[in-house]
Amino acid sequence: MSTLGKYQVKVFGISVDPVEVNERFAKEKGYNFPLLSDPDKKVAAAYGVLSPAGFAQRWTFVIGADGRIKAIEQKVSPQTAGKDLARALDTAEIPKKP
């Protein structure tokens, strides 16, 4: 079981790229979670991650079952993202699977 698989969470990514680009990228990277598309950049703007250049910054949001943001990680490193997210889940008191 992966580190994140121990928690009662749903994991997904979101990008401002079109669906076709995200599908190809997710397949190339072997992602085991959905990669959603936000080509009109409305979601990125709403979450405050849209850079002035029009790219989405790579941030991680932990959203609780109540729909409230429990944690935000603004400095995401692809090399440590899973471990960093697990630490954020623990800090936000997200339950683990039984």
MOPAC internal coordinates of N, CA, C and O (Angstrom, degrees):
PM7 1SCF
backbone

  N    0.0000 0     0.00 0     0.00 0    0    0    0
  C    1.4492 1     0.00 0     0.00 0    1    0    0
  C    1.5283 1   108.57 1     0.00 0    2    1    0
  O    1.2310 1   120.67 1   -42.87 1    3    2    1
  N    1.3217 1   116.33 1   137.13 1    3    2    1
  C    1.4578 1   120.50 1   178.43 1    5    3    2
  C    1.5278 1   109.79 1   -70.13 1    6    5    3
  O    1.2310 1   121.09 1   -15.23 1    7    6    5
  N    1.2995 1   115.52 1   164.77 1    7    6    5
  C    1.4667 1   120.62 1   178.47 1    9    7    6
  C    1.5192 1   110.85 1   -55.65 1   10    9    7
  O    1.2310 1   120.12 1   133.15 1   11   10    9
  N    1.3190 1   117.38 1   -46.85 1   11   10    9
  C    1.4678 1   120.81 1  -178.28 1   13   11   10
  C    1.5149 1   112.15 1   -72.87 1   14   13   11
  O    1.2310 1   120.21 1   156.82 1   15   14   13
  N    1.3280 1   117.20 1   -23.18 1   15   14   13
  C    1.4543 1   121.50 1   179.18 1   17   15   14
  C    1.5196 1   113.16 1   -66.01 1   18   17   15
  O    1.2310 1   120.22 1   168.98 1   19   18   17
  N    1.3175 1   117.18 1   -11.02 1   19   18   17
  C    1.4600 1   121.64 1   179.59 1   21   19   18
  C    1.5293 1   112.70 1   -82.50 1   22   21   19
  O    1.2310 1   120.81 1   168.32 1   23   22   21
  N    1.3285 1   116.06 1   -11.68 1   23   22   21
  C    1.4622 1   120.85 1  -175.48 1   25   23   22
  C    1.5267 1   111.73 1  -104.19 1   26   25   23
  O    1.2310 1   120.95 1   -22.63 1   27   26   25
  N    1.3088 1   115.78 1   157.37 1   27   26   25
  C    1.4630 1   122.06 1   175.81 1   29   27   26
  C    1.5385 1   107.93 1   -85.96 1   30   29   27
  O    1.2310 1   121.13 1  -105.79 1   31   30   29
  N    1.3207 1   115.44 1    74.21 1   31   30   29
  C    1.4609 1   121.19 1  -176.40 1   33   31   30
  C    1.5232 1   111.00 1  -137.41 1   34   33   31
  O    1.2310 1   122.17 1   -17.85 1   35   34   33
  N    1.3103 1   113.45 1   162.15 1   35   34   33
  C    1.4629 1   121.86 1   168.64 1   37   35   34
  C    1.5182 1   105.53 1  -117.28 1   38   37   35
  O    1.2310 1   120.98 1   -51.30 1   39   38   37
  N    1.3095 1   115.73 1   128.70 1   39   38   37
  C    1.4544 1   121.56 1  -177.71 1   41   39   38
  C    1.5136 1   108.91 1  -109.72 1   42   41   39
  O    1.2310 1   120.86 1   -44.48 1   43   42   41
  N    1.3241 1   115.95 1   135.52 1   43   42   41
  C    1.4566 1   121.04 1   172.33 1   45   43   42
  C    1.5124 1   108.63 1  -153.44 1   46   45   43
  O    1.2310 1   121.04 1   -21.47 1   47   46   45
  N    1.3084 1   115.62 1   158.53 1   47   46   45
  C    1.4523 1   122.00 1   175.35 1   49   47   46
  C    1.5120 1   108.43 1  -113.19 1   50   49   47
  O    1.2310 1   120.76 1   -16.75 1   51   50   49
  N    1.2961 1   116.16 1   163.25 1   51   50   49
  C    1.4618 1   120.89 1   176.49 1   53   51   50
  C    1.5150 1   108.60 1  -142.43 1   54   53   51
  O    1.2310 1   121.19 1   -40.80 1   55   54   53
  N    1.3075 1   115.33 1   139.20 1   55   54   53
  C    1.4567 1   121.95 1  -177.43 1   57   55   54
  C    1.5196 1   109.23 1  -137.34 1   58   57   55
  O    1.2310 1   120.99 1   -24.88 1   59   58   57
  N    1.3314 1   115.71 1   155.12 1   59   58   57
  C    1.4656 1   119.56 1   177.19 1   61   59   58
  C    1.5271 1   111.80 1   -83.42 1   62   61   59
  O    1.2310 1   120.32 1  -179.41 1   63   62   61
  N    1.3098 1   116.99 1     0.59 1   63   62   61
  C    1.4663 1   120.82 1   177.86 1   65   63   62
  C    1.5236 1   110.70 1   -74.67 1   66   65   63
  O    1.2310 1   120.30 1   -23.15 1   67   66   65
  N    1.3333 1   117.03 1   156.85 1   67   66   65
  C    1.4696 1   120.47 1   177.08 1   69   67   66
  C    1.5342 1   112.00 1   -64.26 1   70   69   67
  O    1.2310 1   120.85 1   -20.39 1   71   70   69
  N    1.3125 1   115.97 1   159.61 1   71   70   69
  C    1.4697 1   122.83 1  -177.97 1   73   71   70
  C    1.5231 1   111.10 1   -51.74 1   74   73   71
  O    1.2310 1   119.84 1   133.15 1   75   74   73
  N    1.3106 1   117.90 1   -46.85 1   75   74   73
  C    1.4663 1   121.56 1  -175.90 1   77   75   74
  C    1.5297 1   111.33 1   -61.00 1   78   77   75
  O    1.2310 1   120.48 1   139.15 1   79   78   77
  N    1.3201 1   116.69 1   -40.85 1   79   78   77
  C    1.4649 1   121.21 1   179.58 1   81   79   78
  C    1.5291 1   109.60 1   -66.30 1   82   81   79
  O    1.2310 1   120.57 1   136.12 1   83   82   81
  N    1.3379 1   116.51 1   -43.88 1   83   82   81
  C    1.4651 1   120.46 1   179.81 1   85   83   82
  C    1.5178 1   112.09 1   -65.11 1   86   85   83
  O    1.2310 1   120.11 1   140.50 1   87   86   85
  N    1.3237 1   117.39 1   -39.50 1   87   86   85
  C    1.4665 1   120.22 1   178.01 1   89   87   86
  C    1.5190 1   110.62 1   -60.63 1   90   89   87
  O    1.2310 1   120.56 1   133.51 1   91   90   89
  N    1.3139 1   116.53 1   -46.49 1   91   90   89
  C    1.4655 1   121.33 1  -179.95 1   93   91   90
  C    1.5277 1   110.62 1   -63.76 1   94   93   91
  O    1.2310 1   120.19 1   134.98 1   95   94   93
  N    1.3285 1   117.24 1   -45.02 1   95   94   93
  C    1.4632 1   121.89 1  -179.13 1   97   95   94
  C    1.5257 1   110.84 1   -62.34 1   98   97   95
  O    1.2310 1   120.46 1   133.04 1   99   98   97
  N    1.3343 1   116.73 1   -46.96 1   99   98   97
  C    1.4680 1   120.81 1  -179.19 1  101   99   98
  C    1.5239 1   111.04 1   -62.06 1  102  101   99
  O    1.2310 1   120.54 1   141.51 1  103  102  101
  N    1.3212 1   116.58 1   -38.49 1  103  102  101
  C    1.4681 1   120.35 1   179.04 1  105  103  102
  C    1.5309 1   110.22 1   -67.33 1  106  105  103
  O    1.2310 1   120.48 1   135.53 1  107  106  105
  N    1.3379 1   116.69 1   -44.47 1  107  106  105
  C    1.4619 1   120.95 1   179.41 1  109  107  106
  C    1.5274 1   111.79 1   -60.47 1  110  109  107
  O    1.2310 1   120.61 1   140.85 1  111  110  109
  N    1.3305 1   116.45 1   -39.15 1  111  110  109
  C    1.4627 1   121.70 1  -177.35 1  113  111  110
  C    1.5273 1   112.86 1   -85.20 1  114  113  111
  O    1.2310 1   120.41 1   169.65 1  115  114  113
  N    1.3420 1   116.83 1   -10.35 1  115  114  113
  C    1.4577 1   120.57 1   179.82 1  117  115  114
  C    1.5169 1   112.87 1    70.00 1  118  117  115
  O    1.2310 1   120.19 1  -146.18 1  119  118  117
  N    1.3241 1   117.24 1    33.82 1  119  118  117
  C    1.4638 1   120.32 1  -179.52 1  121  119  118
  C    1.5220 1   110.31 1   -62.98 1  122  121  119
  O    1.2310 1   120.85 1   -40.17 1  123  122  121
  N    1.3227 1   115.98 1   139.83 1  123  122  121
  C    1.4600 1   120.97 1   176.87 1  125  123  122
  C    1.5307 1   110.61 1  -107.32 1  126  125  123
  O    1.2310 1   121.21 1  -155.28 1  127  126  125
  N    1.3332 1   115.29 1    24.72 1  127  126  125
  C    1.4592 1   122.21 1   177.36 1  129  127  126
  C    1.5339 1   108.08 1  -141.42 1  130  129  127
  O    1.2310 1   120.30 1   -21.90 1  131  130  129
  N    1.3295 1   117.04 1   158.10 1  131  130  129
  C    1.4629 1   119.68 1  -179.48 1  133  131  130
  C    1.5286 1   112.14 1   -68.54 1  134  133  131
  O    1.2310 1   121.27 1   -34.68 1  135  134  133
  N    1.3169 1   115.18 1   145.32 1  135  134  133
  C    1.4595 1   122.45 1   173.25 1  137  135  134
  C    1.5251 1   106.08 1  -117.23 1  138  137  135
  O    1.2310 1   120.81 1   -72.81 1  139  138  137
  N    1.3127 1   116.06 1   107.19 1  139  138  137
  C    1.4586 1   122.60 1  -175.61 1  141  139  138
  C    1.5183 1   111.18 1   -85.09 1  142  141  139
  O    1.2310 1   120.69 1   -21.99 1  143  142  141
  N    1.3375 1   116.28 1   158.01 1  143  142  141
  C    1.4587 1   121.81 1  -179.68 1  145  143  142
  C    1.5226 1   111.16 1  -111.76 1  146  145  143
  O    1.2310 1   121.31 1   -41.25 1  147  146  145
  N    1.3206 1   115.10 1   138.75 1  147  146  145
  C    1.4650 1   123.65 1   178.09 1  149  147  146
  C    1.5307 1   108.31 1  -132.05 1  150  149  147
  O    1.2310 1   120.13 1  -119.57 1  151  150  149
  N    1.3516 1   117.35 1    60.43 1  151  150  149
  C    1.4618 1   119.27 1  -173.10 1  153  151  150
  C    1.5289 1   114.29 1   -64.92 1  154  153  151
  O    1.2310 1   119.81 1   156.24 1  155  154  153
  N    1.3353 1   117.97 1   -23.76 1  155  154  153
  C    1.4681 1   118.45 1   177.42 1  157  155  154
  C    1.5325 1   111.64 1   -86.64 1  158  157  155
  O    1.2310 1   120.55 1   176.74 1  159  158  157
  N    1.3285 1   116.55 1    -3.26 1  159  158  157
  C    1.4648 1   125.69 1   172.76 1  161  159  158
  C    1.5282 1   113.72 1    65.51 1  162  161  159
  O    1.2310 1   120.06 1  -162.61 1  163  162  161
  N    1.3130 1   117.48 1    17.39 1  163  162  161
  C    1.4664 1   120.53 1   179.78 1  165  163  162
  C    1.5294 1   112.22 1   -69.02 1  166  165  163
  O    1.2310 1   120.49 1   138.72 1  167  166  165
  N    1.3207 1   116.67 1   -41.28 1  167  166  165
  C    1.4650 1   120.10 1   180.00 1  169  167  166
  C    1.5311 1   109.78 1   -67.79 1  170  169  167
  O    1.2310 1   120.44 1   135.40 1  171  170  169
  N    1.3203 1   116.76 1   -44.60 1  171  170  169
  C    1.4704 1   120.69 1   178.74 1  173  171  170
  C    1.5272 1   110.40 1   -58.56 1  174  173  171
  O    1.2310 1   120.17 1   136.96 1  175  174  173
  N    1.3150 1   117.29 1   -43.04 1  175  174  173
  C    1.4675 1   120.90 1   178.79 1  177  175  174
  C    1.5298 1   110.62 1   -65.52 1  178  177  175
  O    1.2310 1   120.19 1   137.83 1  179  178  177
  N    1.3349 1   117.25 1   -42.17 1  179  178  177
  C    1.4651 1   121.25 1  -179.00 1  181  179  178
  C    1.5237 1   111.97 1   -63.35 1  182  181  179
  O    1.2310 1   120.08 1   146.42 1  183  182  181
  N    1.3318 1   117.46 1   -33.58 1  183  182  181
  C    1.4618 1   121.03 1   179.84 1  185  183  182
  C    1.5310 1   112.59 1   -90.31 1  186  185  183
  O    1.2310 1   120.45 1   179.96 1  187  186  185
  N    1.3281 1   116.74 1    -0.04 1  187  186  185
  C    1.4569 1   120.07 1   176.37 1  189  187  186
  C    1.5066 1   115.06 1    75.12 1  190  189  187
  O    1.2310 1   119.96 1  -157.23 1  191  190  189
  N    1.3224 1   117.68 1    22.77 1  191  190  189
  C    1.4693 1   120.08 1  -177.40 1  193  191  190
  C    1.5247 1   113.23 1  -107.07 1  194  193  191
  O    1.2310 1   120.21 1  -177.15 1  195  194  193
  N    1.3238 1   117.20 1     2.85 1  195  194  193
  C    1.4646 1   120.46 1  -178.53 1  197  195  194
  C    1.5279 1   109.24 1   -81.31 1  198  197  195
  O    1.2310 1   121.02 1   -61.00 1  199  198  197
  N    1.3262 1   115.66 1   119.00 1  199  198  197
  C    1.4612 1   120.48 1  -179.70 1  201  199  198
  C    1.5297 1   109.45 1   -76.19 1  202  201  199
  O    1.2310 1   120.00 1   -18.34 1  203  202  201
  N    1.3327 1   117.60 1   161.66 1  203  202  201
  C    1.4727 1   120.00 1   177.48 1  205  203  202
  C    1.5327 1   112.88 1   -58.50 1  206  205  203
  O    1.2310 1   120.58 1   154.30 1  207  206  205
  N    1.3362 1   116.50 1   -25.70 1  207  206  205
  C    1.4655 1   120.57 1   179.09 1  209  207  206
  C    1.5231 1   112.51 1   -80.37 1  210  209  207
  O    1.2310 1   120.06 1   175.33 1  211  210  209
  N    1.3512 1   117.49 1    -4.67 1  211  210  209
  C    1.4600 1   120.98 1   177.66 1  213  211  210
  C    1.5202 1   114.67 1    93.11 1  214  213  211
  O    1.2310 1   120.10 1  -173.65 1  215  214  213
  N    1.3166 1   117.41 1     6.35 1  215  214  213
  C    1.4591 1   121.41 1   177.10 1  217  215  214
  C    1.5244 1   109.31 1   -98.00 1  218  217  215
  O    1.2310 1   120.95 1   -29.94 1  219  218  217
  N    1.3157 1   115.78 1   150.06 1  219  218  217
  C    1.4662 1   119.79 1   175.54 1  221  219  218
  C    1.5174 1   108.55 1   -83.91 1  222  221  219
  O    1.2310 1   120.88 1   -49.24 1  223  222  221
  N    1.3255 1   115.93 1   130.76 1  223  222  221
  C    1.4563 1   120.78 1   174.58 1  225  223  222
  C    1.5201 1   108.44 1   -73.64 1  226  225  223
  O    1.2310 1   120.57 1   -29.56 1  227  226  225
  N    1.3132 1   116.51 1   150.44 1  227  226  225
  C    1.4608 1   121.54 1  -177.29 1  229  227  226
  C    1.5304 1   109.41 1   -87.21 1  230  229  227
  O    1.2310 1   121.26 1   -84.27 1  231  230  229
  N    1.3288 1   115.20 1    95.73 1  231  230  229
  C    1.4568 1   121.96 1   178.01 1  233  231  230
  C    1.5155 1   108.19 1  -120.09 1  234  233  231
  O    1.2310 1   120.69 1   -22.62 1  235  234  233
  N    1.3219 1   116.29 1   157.38 1  235  234  233
  C    1.4582 1   122.15 1   175.69 1  237  235  234
  C    1.5213 1   108.59 1  -116.78 1  238  237  235
  O    1.2310 1   121.01 1   -49.09 1  239  238  237
  N    1.3386 1   115.66 1   130.91 1  239  238  237
  C    1.4592 1   121.91 1   176.95 1  241  239  238
  C    1.5183 1   108.44 1  -115.36 1  242  241  239
  O    1.2310 1   120.63 1   -47.40 1  243  242  241
  N    1.3257 1   116.40 1   132.60 1  243  242  241
  C    1.4596 1   122.30 1   172.38 1  245  243  242
  C    1.5247 1   105.30 1  -103.76 1  246  245  243
  O    1.2310 1   120.92 1   -63.17 1  247  246  245
  N    1.3276 1   115.85 1   116.83 1  247  246  245
  C    1.4602 1   121.42 1  -177.85 1  249  247  246
  C    1.5211 1   107.83 1  -114.24 1  250  249  247
  O    1.2310 1   120.89 1   -54.75 1  251  250  249
  N    1.3118 1   115.90 1   125.25 1  251  250  249
  C    1.4577 1   121.31 1  -177.55 1  253  251  250
  C    1.5133 1   112.30 1   -74.16 1  254  253  251
  O    1.2310 1   121.27 1    -9.38 1  255  254  253
  N    1.3101 1   115.18 1   170.62 1  255  254  253
  C    1.4644 1   121.42 1   179.63 1  257  255  254
  C    1.5225 1   111.38 1   -60.52 1  258  257  255
  O    1.2310 1   120.44 1   158.20 1  259  258  257
  N    1.3320 1   116.77 1   -21.80 1  259  258  257
  C    1.4680 1   121.19 1   179.15 1  261  259  258
  C    1.5312 1   112.39 1   -84.23 1  262  261  259
  O    1.2310 1   120.45 1  -179.91 1  263  262  261
  N    1.3454 1   116.75 1     0.09 1  263  262  261
  C    1.4611 1   121.22 1   178.92 1  265  263  262
  C    1.5158 1   114.14 1    86.06 1  266  265  263
  O    1.2310 1   119.87 1  -178.80 1  267  266  265
  N    1.3025 1   117.86 1     1.20 1  267  266  265
  C    1.4632 1   121.67 1  -179.45 1  269  267  266
  C    1.5281 1   110.70 1   -92.87 1  270  269  267
  O    1.2310 1   121.25 1   -35.56 1  271  270  269
  N    1.3203 1   115.22 1   144.44 1  271  270  269
  C    1.4592 1   120.73 1   177.25 1  273  271  270
  C    1.5230 1   108.39 1   -71.78 1  274  273  271
  O    1.2310 1   120.93 1   -57.22 1  275  274  273
  N    1.3312 1   115.82 1   122.78 1  275  274  273
  C    1.4645 1   122.41 1  -178.56 1  277  275  274
  C    1.5311 1   111.79 1   -97.11 1  278  277  275
  O    1.2310 1   120.64 1   151.01 1  279  278  277
  N    1.3348 1   116.38 1   -28.99 1  279  278  277
  C    1.4658 1   120.46 1  -178.54 1  281  279  278
  C    1.5160 1   109.17 1  -159.58 1  282  281  279
  O    1.2310 1   121.19 1   -29.04 1  283  282  281
  N    1.3258 1   115.32 1   150.96 1  283  282  281
  C    1.4661 1   122.24 1   175.90 1  285  283  282
  C    1.5253 1   107.08 1  -133.31 1  286  285  283
  O    1.2310 1   120.97 1   -53.42 1  287  286  285
  N    1.3089 1   115.74 1   126.58 1  287  286  285
  C    1.4667 1   122.00 1   175.27 1  289  287  286
  C    1.5224 1   106.85 1  -108.98 1  290  289  287
  O    1.2310 1   120.66 1   -67.82 1  291  290  289
  N    1.3430 1   116.35 1   112.18 1  291  290  289
  C    1.4630 1   120.33 1  -175.93 1  293  291  290
  C    1.5192 1   113.27 1   -92.76 1  294  293  291
  O    1.2310 1   120.09 1   164.47 1  295  294  293
  N    1.3020 1   117.44 1   -15.53 1  295  294  293
  C    1.4647 1   120.48 1  -179.44 1  297  295  294
  C    1.5187 1   108.10 1  -113.25 1  298  297  295
  O    1.2310 1   120.90 1   -96.85 1  299  298  297
  N    1.3174 1   115.89 1    83.15 1  299  298  297
  C    1.4617 1   121.82 1  -175.82 1  301  299  298
  C    1.5248 1   109.56 1   -93.16 1  302  301  299
  O    1.2310 1   121.23 1   -54.12 1  303  302  301
  N    1.3184 1   115.25 1   125.88 1  303  302  301
  C    1.4586 1   122.12 1   175.66 1  305  303  302
  C    1.5231 1   107.93 1  -108.88 1  306  305  303
  O    1.2310 1   119.57 1   -58.31 1  307  306  305
  N    1.3244 1   118.42 1   121.69 1  307  306  305
  C    1.4666 1   119.66 1   178.76 1  309  307  306
  C    1.5315 1   113.23 1   -54.48 1  310  309  307
  O    1.2310 1   119.95 1   149.04 1  311  310  309
  N    1.3257 1   117.71 1   -30.96 1  311  310  309
  C    1.4530 1   121.24 1  -177.98 1  313  311  310
  C    1.5277 1   112.85 1   -71.58 1  314  313  311
  O    1.2310 1   119.83 1   151.01 1  315  314  313
  N    1.3328 1   117.92 1   -28.99 1  315  314  313
  C    1.4620 1   120.87 1  -175.69 1  317  315  314
  C    1.5317 1   112.78 1  -121.81 1  318  317  315
  O    1.2310 1   119.90 1  -170.25 1  319  318  317
  N    1.3156 1   117.79 1     9.75 1  319  318  317
  C    1.4685 1   121.21 1  -173.05 1  321  319  318
  C    1.5250 1   113.13 1   -56.40 1  322  321  319
  O    1.2310 1   119.36 1   137.25 1  323  322  321
  N    1.3251 1   118.82 1   -42.75 1  323  322  321
  C    1.4618 1   121.56 1  -179.30 1  325  323  322
  C    1.5199 1   112.12 1   -62.98 1  326  325  323
  O    1.2310 1   120.63 1   132.87 1  327  326  325
  N    1.3222 1   116.39 1   -47.13 1  327  326  325
  C    1.4711 1   120.53 1   179.00 1  329  327  326
  C    1.5287 1   111.08 1   -66.81 1  330  329  327
  O    1.2310 1   120.78 1   139.95 1  331  330  329
  N    1.3263 1   116.12 1   -40.05 1  331  330  329
  C    1.4618 1   120.10 1   178.43 1  333  331  330
  C    1.5270 1   110.58 1   -63.56 1  334  333  331
  O    1.2310 1   120.58 1   139.23 1  335  334  333
  N    1.3321 1   116.50 1   -40.77 1  335  334  333
  C    1.4621 1   120.14 1   179.19 1  337  335  334
  C    1.5278 1   110.57 1   -66.53 1  338  337  335
  O    1.2310 1   120.04 1   139.53 1  339  338  337
  N    1.3157 1   117.54 1   -40.47 1  339  338  337
  C    1.4695 1   120.43 1   177.80 1  341  339  338
  C    1.5259 1   110.33 1   -59.86 1  342  341  339
  O    1.2310 1   120.38 1   138.44 1  343  342  341
  N    1.3137 1   116.88 1   -41.56 1  343  342  341
  C    1.4633 1   120.61 1   177.77 1  345  343  342
  C    1.5328 1   110.12 1   -63.44 1  346  345  343
  O    1.2310 1   120.06 1   137.79 1  347  346  345
  N    1.3355 1   117.49 1   -42.21 1  347  346  345
  C    1.4656 1   121.31 1   178.49 1  349  347  346
  C    1.5279 1   111.18 1   -64.82 1  350  349  347
  O    1.2310 1   120.51 1   142.42 1  351  350  349
  N    1.3373 1   116.63 1   -37.58 1  351  350  349
  C    1.4823 1   120.13 1   177.44 1  353  351  350
  C    1.5089 1   110.54 1   -64.15 1  354  353  351
  O    1.2310 1   120.11 1   138.17 1  355  354  353
  N    1.3235 1   117.39 1   -41.83 1  355  354  353
  C    1.4589 1   121.11 1   177.83 1  357  355  354
  C    1.5388 1   110.82 1   -63.13 1  358  357  355
  O    1.2310 1   121.13 1   133.99 1  359  358  357
  N    1.3247 1   115.44 1   -46.01 1  359  358  357
  C    1.4630 1   120.72 1  -179.98 1  361  359  358
  C    1.5262 1   111.05 1   -61.48 1  362  361  359
  O    1.2310 1   120.50 1   140.97 1  363  362  361
  N    1.3288 1   116.65 1   -39.03 1  363  362  361
  C    1.4736 1   121.50 1   179.65 1  365  363  362
  C    1.5303 1   112.28 1   -80.46 1  366  365  363
  O    1.2310 1   120.87 1  -178.49 1  367  366  365
  N    1.3254 1   115.95 1     1.51 1  367  366  365
  C    1.4690 1   122.65 1   179.30 1  369  367  366
  C    1.5338 1   112.89 1    58.40 1  370  369  367
  O    1.2310 1   121.64 1  -138.50 1  371  370  369
  N    1.3433 1   114.47 1    41.50 1  371  370  369
  C    1.4593 1   120.43 1   174.60 1  373  371  370
  C    1.5318 1   106.73 1   -76.75 1  374  373  371
  O    1.2310 1   119.63 1   -51.78 1  375  374  373
  N    1.3177 1   118.30 1   128.22 1  375  374  373
  C    1.4703 1   119.96 1  -175.34 1  377  375  374
  C    1.5272 1   112.99 1   -67.69 1  378  377  375
  O    1.2310 1   122.09 1   -28.97 1  379  378  377
  N    1.3163 1   113.61 1   151.03 1  379  378  377
  C    1.4644 1   121.24 1   173.78 1  381  379  378
  C    1.5200 1   108.73 1   -90.82 1  382  381  379
  O    1.2310 1   121.19 1   -21.15 1  383  382  381
  N    1.3116 1   115.33 1   158.85 1  383  382  381
  C    1.4633 1   120.75 1   177.23 1  385  383  382
  C    1.5197 1   109.53 1   -66.81 1  386  385  383
  O    1.2310 1   120.47 1   -32.30 1  387  386  385
  N    1.3363 1   116.71 1   147.70 1  387  386  385
  C    1.4761 1   119.09 1   178.95 1  389  387  386
  C    1.5158 1   111.77 1   -67.60 1  390  389  387
  O    1.2310 1   120.10 1   180.00 1  391  390  389

